Amino acid sequence: MEVGIYGLGRMGANMARRLVNGGHRVVVFNRSRGPVEAAAAFGAVPSDSLADFAGKLSAPRIVWLMLPAGDTTESAIQNLLPHLEPGDAVVDGANSNYKDTIRRAALLKEKGFHYVDVGTSGGIWGLTEGYSLMIGGEAEVVARLRPLFETLAPAPDRGWGHVGPNGAGHFVKMVHNGVEYGMMQAFAEGFNLMHHKEEFDLDLHQIAEIWRFGSVVRSWLLDLIAHALEENPELEGIAPFVADSGEGRWTVIEGVEQGVPLPVISLALSERFRSQEEASFADKLLAAMRKGFGGHAVKSAS
């Protein structure tokens, strides 16, 4: 199948490579030239402008955006549309706010384009392990893109699904990230408590390894904790600063708007805000986990 990938950051480049490895023809574009040349080296088709990018794709085109949510994605869509034709499909794989997605889908539909929102999870490990894909959009358009989803997912029959109309994919991904906040916070607090129990002289890496097998809390996050503690038991050099990229805030706001209580997710978000002002072992561990699963940079301790 043929697809264009616009945006070759950590996830976009790896997704392009996984698609190329899966036998798809992948045309790539990025504002800076370096990532395009790197993608060409593993078999993607390079382009040097949006016009060139669109011109190298056969109609009806599939253009997959992997750009930062918000203004960057908004302007990219506006700049891209003059180079597309009615019937082409635009896929937004970023962490866009689902309300923006619903608005964009309606706007593009009026102009004759299709819009598909794909909540994407997998971070830097998606290249080898596959991506979790939560998809919103018209059923017939999603069905046309099925070969791409089957290649990007961990397996053709699992790890991806059409969850509803436009906006549903990004809504489900938003909730996914809110749940992620709560799980990470619970792990960080538990290990922080054990870290403070000095009279037992606990080996936190050993405990993480014990919990990884047979325990009801075994998970990929726990695997990342074990790896982080093995490499750096005291998490030295990692500043206790944990960023939030927006989805946790949106989840909490949605809970307020819907009158649905979200005490754990809300508190986890508050703890991320607090981490910018007060040092703690728990916050260092949160930063280490984010680096482990998503390649997010950690802030060095001064």
HELIX and SHEET records of a PDB file:
HELIX    1   1 ARG A   10  ASN A   21  1                                  12    
HELIX    2   2 ARG A   33  ALA A   41  1                                   9    
HELIX    3   3 LEU A   50  GLY A   55  1                                   6    
HELIX    4   4 ASP A   71  LEU A   80  1                                  10    
HELIX    5   5 LEU A   81  HIS A   83  5                                   3    
HELIX    6   6 TYR A   98  GLU A  110  1                                  13    
HELIX    7   7 GLY A  123  TRP A  125  5                                   3    
HELIX    8   8 GLY A  126  GLU A  129  1                                   4    
HELIX    9   9 ALA A  139  ARG A  144  1                                   6    
HELIX   10  10 ARG A  146  LEU A  152  1                                   7    
HELIX   11  11 ALA A  168  HIS A  196  1                                  29    
HELIX   12  12 GLU A  198  PHE A  200  5                                   3    
HELIX   13  13 LEU A  204  TRP A  211  1                                   8    
HELIX   14  14 TRP A  220  GLU A  231  1                                  12    
HELIX   15  15 GLU A  247  GLN A  258  1                                  12    
HELIX   16  16 PRO A  263  SER A  275  1                                  13    
HELIX   17  17 PHE A  281  GLY A  294  1                                  14    
SHEET    1   A 8 VAL A  45  PRO A  46  0                                        
SHEET    2   A 8 ARG A  25  PHE A  29  1                                        
SHEET    3   A 8 GLU A   2  TYR A   6  1                                        
SHEET    4   A 8 ILE A  62  LEU A  65  1                                        
SHEET    5   A 8 ALA A  89  ASP A  92  1                                        
SHEET    6   A 8 HIS A 114  SER A 121  1                                        
SHEET    7   A 8 SER A 132  GLY A 136 -1                                        
SHEET    8   A 8 TRP A 160  GLY A 164  1                                        
END                                                                             
